[in-house]
Amino acid sequence: MRSLFVLLLSLLLAACAGPKYTVDDGRKVNETLLSNIRAYGTGEQAIRPAIARSAALRDPECDKQWELPFAVATAYGWAETDRVAWVRGLGVDERLTVVATAPGSPLTLGDKLLAVRGQKDNDSERLLATLAEARDTGKPFALSLSNGKTLTVTPFEVCRGYTRLAPPNTPEMQDYHWLLSLHALEITRANLTEDEALWTVLWTQGLSEEGGARMKTYHYGSQIVGTLYNLATLATGLRGAALAAEAAINAAKNAASTVASEVVKQQIIEQGKALAAQRIRDGLSEAAQQLTKQQVINAMQAVASNRSSLWGVARVGATVFDRADQWAFEHALKLGANPLAGFTLHQKLIERSLVSNGLAFDAERLAAINKIAEAKGLGYEVQAILRGIKPDELMLAMDSMPLASAPEAFAYENVNDPGSGRYARGLINAMLDIPMESDARK
């Protein structure tokens, strides 16, 4: 009887001990995923302070949205070994974990969220939904942490256009929408400075402001609350969002296999690989050797091809990338930031063969934004950033050769085009129609 009592007591205590969370047990994990998780954290830690910095604009003409002074991630829903990678890479387990903060944030890196506005939930997706709801009230609210502390968090208002990063399982994912833009994870490899991170945020907001009306004309009218999109505004690494990104990528790849244009096919499936291999063959190192003009032209051809390979709402948004450049330049000046940060970021992306994103300039965008800089008396500074290569010379060189980026005409009703069903208008637009729970768990 005594032994039976001890056994029952042990079982009762175990049941009351609460949930167990993943720890790093030293097992072998997917090293590519681990690297991407770390890049994801690095990017969030650069972008979150920049988002807070952009709040100082207080632009009365902007459509507004609410942000938080911290970013969270969770390994909830990921496979066991992948959860270990999240713990090893960022210290993130199944709980909502702080992975980035803005100056003045009451939370610190590594904090684990236990409750939002007094509501506890071991299901991190539901807790994330509660957090999104609290954020969007725009009012201070209480957060309880796993260490027993309770803190008050105050959302802040910024210009519309969430700046988010691709999930670590699909680092190549990019999508541009008036509500939210997903940037390919490769931009984090440019080691963003504070002003370059701010440029990224301002450019995303500018895309929303300058292209919102055009994108809404293409497709408008979706529910937000209770959808996967609402969760992705806080954590794109959430497993549900990650699965949706995989589905969108696969839809594009499957469609690309039947698209007649070999250029578009190559850009969707193998963007940047040839240029990266060329740089390795040429022995170019970081800033150790200047790119030749032809190498710059090749890189900018790849940038233009990337732009032409976008689909859905992003393809419409790409028509105003140049206006987003101008918006970012002008608003960087208003914030007292370096308005040439877009040029320095562009140059770093080109030098590192990071050309599958919306932040590197193609020749037309570079020439257009250069004219704006010249009007401010900054032409010589731009030329120095570009290692002495003049944007006008690049345009002339590009005009004398056929554009590799000339796009095939897409008709979204065609079954051969990317994601002719759910993902025809892009990942972000699809997430507006995906319920918070059902599809996230498939």
Secondary structure, DSSP 8 states (H G I E B T S, - for coil): -HHHHHHHHHHHHHHHT-------------HHHHHHHHHHHHHHHHHHHHHHHHGGG--TTS-EEEE-SEEEE--TTS-HHHHHHHHHHHS--SSEEEEEE-TT-SS-TT-EEEEETTEE-S-HHHHHHHHHHHHTTTS-EEEEETTS-EEEE--EEEES-EEEE--TT-TT--EE-SSEEEE-GGGGGG---HHHHHHHHHHHHHHHHHHHHHHHHHS-----TTBHHHHHTT-TTSHHHHHHHHHHHHHHHHHHTT-S-HHHHHHHHHTTHHHHHHHHHHT--TTTS---HHHHHHHHHHHHHHHHT--THHHHHGGGHHHHHHHHHHHHHHTTS-TTHHHHHHHHHHHTT--SSSSS--HHHHHHHHHHHHHTT-HHHHHHHTTT--HHHHHHHHHTS--TT------TTSTTSTTSSTTTT-HHHHHTTSBSSTGGG-
